[in-house]
Amino acid sequence: MTCHSITVEEHAVLRELEANGPSRTLNARCRGRLALYRLIDEGPRGWAITATGRRMLLSGRVEPLTPQELIFSLTPVLATAQNMAWADAD
């Protein structure tokens, strides 16, 4: 099964796993989808990013947040044209 893109939240989980190593404290919703697409794998030390997960992380294929998700988001969001809820009209 191939994954064409991941959510901003799943991208953050992959970045965290790559930076800090295996973890046992992953969001169940993210963990399930990432494991389904074999982007992470469970080992004796917890969930770890796989080679496929690293490729996805480098690909940059991330689904932008909806405007509602942006408003209620508690984490900082990368300001891109796709994630902007407003823009200056020129």
N, C-alpha and C positions, 0 to 999 in steps of 0.2 A: 504494500500500500504506500503510495507516495503522497506527500504533503506539499501542496502548492504554495501555501503561505501560512504564517503563524500570527497570533495576536500579539499586541504590544506586551501584554502580561506574560505570555509564553516566552517571548523574546527576552524579557527581563529575567525570567527563571533560567534560561539557557546561559545568559551572560553571568549570572550569579554562580552557577555550577562551574562554568569555565574558570572564573576568577578564584573561587574558594574551594573547589573540589566537591566530592560527594556530600550529600545532605539527606537527612531523614525528615526534614521539615518543609515539605513542598505542598502547595495548594493542591487539594485533591482533584479539582477540575483540570488544572494545568497538567498535573502529573499524569492523569489518565490519557489525555490527548497526546502528550509528548511521548508517552510509552507506547501508545497505539501505533504511532508513526515511526517508532524505534529511534527517536531523537535522544531519549534517555534510557538507561537500563539500571535495574536494581542489582546491587552487589552487597557484599557483607558490610561495607561501610556506609551504605545508603544509596540514593539515586545519583547516578553520574552521567555526564554528557557522553554521547557516543560520537564516532567519527561522522555519522550522518548528521547529528546535531550540530557539530562544529561547522560542517558545510552549510547547513541552513543558516546558522548564525552569520557566517561570512557572506551569504547570498544577499542579505538585506531584504528578503521578501516578507514584509510585515504588513498586516492589514491595518489601515488607519483606524483610529477610534472614531466613533460616531460623535456628533456634537453633544448628545446627552451624556455619553461616557466621559467626554472631556470636562463637562461641567461638574460632574460628581466624582471625578478622579481625585484621589488623595495623594497621588505620586506625581512628580514632575514629568512632563511630556515633552519630547523633542519637538521643537517648533519647526514644522515642515509645511509646505504648501498644502499637503493633504490633510494635516491635522489642525489647521487653523480654523477656528470657529468664526473668525471675522478677518477682514483684510481691508487695507486702505484702498478706496476706489480712486483711481487716477484718471 
